[in-house]
Amino acid sequence: MTDQESALLVGGPASGLRVTVTGRPRMLLVTYPCAVDPDCLEVRGEVKVDAVHVYRLDPHPADGPPRYGYDPASP
């Protein structure tokens, strides 16, 4: 059984995006790619770096879809 529904991200870099969640997880991780200095690639080889942003489920949302608020204190 899948309990999928649309959820709204509020605040932070992904504010306003809608995502499909299953079972209302308490937390979502949103990643955003970061540019890597080309000079570093010569030394380190191929590297991928992502910024990680945490969104937490609002336990008391207003009417409408579940809302996930940006947590600025997260890494």
C-alpha positions as CSV (number, residue, x, y, z in Angstrom):
1,M,0.0,0.0,0.0
2,T,1.4,3.4,-1.0
3,D,0.2,6.5,0.8
4,Q,1.6,9.1,-1.6
5,E,0.7,12.8,-1.4
6,S,2.0,16.1,-2.6
7,A,3.9,18.2,0.0
8,L,5.0,21.8,-0.1
9,L,8.6,23.0,0.8
10,V,8.6,26.3,2.7
11,G,11.7,28.6,3.1
12,G,15.3,28.0,2.2
13,P,16.6,27.3,-1.3
14,A,13.8,25.0,-2.3
15,S,10.9,27.2,-1.1
16,G,7.7,26.8,-3.1
17,L,8.6,23.4,-4.6
18,R,6.1,20.6,-4.4
19,V,7.3,17.0,-3.9
20,T,5.6,13.7,-3.7
21,V,6.1,11.9,-0.3
22,T,5.0,8.5,1.0
23,G,3.8,8.2,4.6
24,R,4.8,11.8,5.6
25,P,8.4,11.3,6.6
26,R,9.5,13.7,9.4
27,M,12.4,15.1,7.5
28,L,13.5,15.6,3.9
29,L,17.0,16.2,2.6
30,V,17.4,18.5,-0.4
31,T,20.7,18.5,-2.2
32,Y,22.1,21.2,-4.6
33,P,25.2,20.7,-6.6
34,C,28.2,23.0,-5.9
35,A,30.8,24.0,-8.4
36,V,34.3,22.5,-7.9
37,D,37.4,24.5,-8.7
38,P,38.9,23.0,-11.9
39,D,42.4,23.3,-10.4
40,C,41.4,21.0,-7.6
41,L,40.2,18.4,-10.1
42,E,43.7,18.1,-11.6
43,V,44.9,17.1,-8.1
44,R,42.0,15.1,-6.8
45,G,40.4,13.6,-9.9
46,E,36.7,13.7,-10.6
47,V,34.8,15.0,-7.5
48,K,31.2,15.8,-6.9
49,V,30.1,18.2,-4.0
50,D,26.5,18.8,-2.9
51,A,25.1,21.3,-0.4
52,V,22.6,19.5,1.9
53,H,19.5,21.3,3.2
54,V,17.1,19.8,5.7
55,Y,13.3,20.3,5.7
56,R,11.2,19.2,8.6
57,L,7.5,18.2,8.6
58,D,5.3,20.9,10.2
59,P,3.3,19.0,12.8
60,H,0.5,21.6,12.8
61,P,-0.1,22.6,9.1
62,A,-2.9,24.8,8.0
63,D,-5.5,23.4,5.6
64,G,-3.9,21.9,2.5
65,P,-1.0,19.6,1.7
66,P,1.7,18.7,4.3
67,R,4.3,21.4,4.7
68,Y,8.0,21.0,5.3
69,G,9.8,24.0,6.7
70,Y,13.5,24.8,6.1
71,D,15.8,24.1,9.1
72,P,18.6,26.7,8.8
73,A,20.5,25.1,11.8
74,S,21.0,21.9,9.9
75,P,24.3,21.2,8.0
